[in-house]
């Protein structure tokens, strides 16, 4: 049982103002380092969800415990999404400018690497759809899957399918240019 639930065993959805006060206080206790404006936003969103979904409350716990669980899920989801948005990098083909030779690199190897990377850039820009490009470049730059799916307006399964189809097209383009899978693995391991 949530510690705050012991304080409000009589809490019901019939008194939204008392519920709001209870949720606000519980969120302040549970989440450190979040400003009051965020707490207010989380409280309001949770209150709306609780009041709209009160028919889903099955009575297996106290209403206060259930309500606080909903509020915490709302808050943590919002914080997670914010973190992903802040971590997301601008997805652009300029991020693939990996073709410059590295200092002291073997000239022949450097030329082969440039050729492979140029082939990869052309394959990305010429053979992939815009959504596939965004998915692949997002993956390459470390954008979290959840943030990438949100940006594209798809669920995780659809994002997986975009990645799968894009990789298949890229592999075909690279093999058609005369590279082997081993060439790709060796070139990319040099990064």
C-alpha positions as CSV (number, residue, x, y, z in Angstrom):
1,X,0.0,0.0,0.0
2,X,1.3,3.5,-0.9
3,X,2.2,5.4,2.3
4,X,-0.1,8.3,1.4
5,X,-3.0,5.9,1.0
6,X,-2.9,5.3,4.8
7,X,-3.5,9.0,5.3
8,X,-6.5,9.1,3.0
9,X,-8.4,5.8,3.2
10,X,-11.7,7.7,2.6
11,X,-10.6,9.4,-0.7
12,X,-13.1,9.1,-3.5
13,X,-13.5,10.4,-7.0
14,X,-16.6,12.4,-5.9
15,X,-14.4,15.2,-4.4
16,X,-12.1,16.3,-7.2
17,X,-10.5,19.1,-5.2
18,X,-9.5,16.9,-2.4
19,X,-8.2,14.3,-4.9
20,X,-6.2,17.1,-6.6
21,X,-4.6,18.1,-3.3
22,X,-3.8,14.5,-2.4
23,X,-2.2,13.8,-5.8
24,X,-0.2,17.1,-5.8
25,X,1.2,16.3,-2.4
26,X,2.0,12.7,-3.3
27,X,3.8,13.7,-6.5
28,X,5.9,16.3,-4.6
29,X,6.9,13.6,-2.2
30,X,7.6,10.9,-4.8
31,X,9.5,12.9,-7.4
32,X,12.5,14.9,-6.4
33,X,14.0,17.8,-8.5
34,X,10.8,18.6,-10.4
35,X,9.5,22.2,-10.3
36,X,6.0,23.1,-9.2
37,X,4.8,23.9,-12.7
38,X,5.5,20.3,-13.7
39,X,3.9,18.9,-10.6
40,X,0.8,20.9,-11.4
41,X,0.8,19.6,-15.0
42,X,1.2,16.0,-13.8
43,X,-1.5,16.5,-11.2
44,X,-4.0,17.9,-13.7
45,X,-3.3,15.2,-16.3
46,X,-3.6,12.5,-13.7
47,X,-6.8,14.0,-12.3
48,X,-8.4,14.0,-15.8
49,X,-7.3,10.4,-16.4
50,X,-8.6,9.2,-13.0
51,X,-12.0,10.9,-13.4
52,X,-12.4,9.6,-17.0
53,X,-11.3,6.1,-16.1
54,X,-12.9,5.7,-12.7
55,X,-15.0,2.9,-14.1
56,X,-11.7,1.0,-14.5
57,X,-11.1,1.1,-10.8
58,X,-11.8,-2.5,-9.7
59,X,-11.7,-2.1,-6.0
60,X,-8.8,-4.5,-5.5
61,X,-7.0,-1.8,-3.6
62,X,-8.0,1.5,-2.0
63,X,-9.0,4.2,-4.4
64,X,-6.2,6.4,-3.0
65,X,-3.6,3.8,-3.9
66,X,-5.0,3.3,-7.4
67,X,-5.2,7.1,-8.0
68,X,-1.6,7.7,-6.8
69,X,-0.4,4.8,-9.1
70,X,-2.1,6.5,-12.1
71,X,-0.5,9.9,-11.1
72,X,2.9,8.4,-10.8
73,X,2.6,6.7,-14.2
74,X,1.5,10.0,-15.8
75,X,4.5,11.8,-14.3
76,X,7.1,9.2,-15.1
77,X,5.9,8.9,-18.7
78,X,6.0,12.7,-19.2
79,X,9.5,12.8,-17.7
80,X,10.7,9.9,-19.8
81,X,9.4,11.5,-23.0
82,X,11.0,14.8,-22.1
83,X,14.4,13.1,-21.5
84,X,14.1,11.4,-24.9
85,X,13.2,14.6,-26.7
86,X,16.2,16.3,-25.1
87,X,18.5,13.4,-26.0
88,X,17.2,13.2,-29.6
89,X,19.7,14.6,-32.1
90,X,18.8,16.3,-35.4
91,X,18.4,13.6,-37.9
92,X,20.1,14.7,-41.1
93,X,22.3,13.2,-43.8
94,X,25.1,15.6,-42.8
95,X,25.5,13.3,-39.8
96,X,27.0,10.7,-42.1
97,X,30.0,12.8,-43.1
98,X,32.3,10.0,-42.1
99,X,34.2,9.9,-45.3
100,X,37.2,12.2,-44.4
101,X,40.4,10.3,-44.1
102,X,41.7,9.8,-40.7
103,X,45.2,11.2,-39.9
104,X,47.9,8.6,-40.4
105,X,45.5,6.2,-42.1
106,X,46.6,3.9,-44.9
107,X,45.8,5.8,-48.1
108,X,44.3,2.7,-49.9
109,X,42.2,1.8,-46.9
110,X,41.1,5.4,-46.5
111,X,40.1,5.5,-50.1
112,X,38.1,2.3,-49.8
113,X,36.4,3.6,-46.7
114,X,35.5,6.9,-48.4
115,X,34.0,4.9,-51.3
116,X,32.0,2.7,-49.0
117,X,30.7,5.7,-47.0
118,X,29.8,7.6,-50.2
119,X,28.0,4.5,-51.5
120,X,26.1,4.3,-48.1
121,X,25.2,8.0,-48.3
122,X,23.9,7.6,-51.8
123,X,22.0,4.5,-50.9
124,X,20.4,6.3,-47.9
125,X,19.4,9.4,-49.9
126,X,18.5,7.7,-53.2
127,X,16.9,4.3,-52.2
128,X,15.2,4.9,-48.9
129,X,11.9,6.6,-48.3
130,X,11.9,9.7,-46.1
131,X,10.5,7.8,-43.2
132,X,13.1,5.0,-43.7
133,X,15.9,7.6,-43.8
134,X,14.7,9.2,-40.6
135,X,14.5,5.8,-38.9
136,X,18.0,4.7,-40.1
137,X,19.7,8.0,-39.3
138,X,18.0,8.2,-36.0
139,X,19.3,4.7,-35.1
140,X,22.8,5.5,-36.3
141,X,22.9,8.7,-34.2
142,X,21.6,7.0,-31.1
143,X,18.1,8.5,-30.9
144,X,16.1,6.3,-28.5
145,X,13.6,4.0,-30.2
146,X,10.7,5.5,-28.2
147,X,11.6,9.1,-29.2
148,X,12.1,8.0,-32.8
149,X,8.7,6.2,-33.0
150,X,7.1,9.3,-31.5
151,X,8.8,11.6,-34.0
152,X,7.6,9.3,-36.9
153,X,4.1,8.9,-35.4
154,X,4.4,5.1,-35.3
155,X,4.4,2.3,-32.7
156,X,7.5,0.2,-32.0
157,X,6.5,-2.6,-34.3
158,X,6.1,-0.2,-37.2
159,X,9.5,1.3,-36.4
160,X,11.0,-2.1,-36.4
161,X,9.5,-2.7,-39.8
162,X,10.9,0.6,-41.1
163,X,14.4,-0.4,-39.9
164,X,14.1,-3.9,-41.3
165,X,13.0,-2.7,-44.8
166,X,15.7,0.1,-44.8
167,X,18.5,-2.2,-43.8
168,X,17.4,-4.7,-46.5
169,X,17.6,-1.9,-49.2
170,X,20.9,-0.6,-47.9
171,X,22.4,-4.1,-47.9
172,X,21.3,-4.6,-51.5
173,X,22.7,-1.3,-52.6
174,X,26.1,-1.9,-50.9
175,X,26.3,-5.4,-52.3
176,X,25.4,-4.2,-55.8
177,X,28.3,-1.6,-55.6
178,X,30.7,-4.6,-55.2
179,X,31.3,-4.6,-51.5
180,X,31.1,-7.7,-49.4
181,X,29.6,-7.9,-45.9
182,X,33.1,-8.5,-44.6
183,X,34.3,-5.2,-46.3
184,X,31.5,-3.3,-44.5
185,X,32.2,-4.9,-41.1
186,X,36.0,-4.2,-41.4
187,X,35.4,-0.6,-42.6
188,X,32.9,0.2,-39.9
189,X,35.0,-1.4,-37.2
190,X,37.8,1.2,-38.0
191,X,35.6,4.1,-36.8
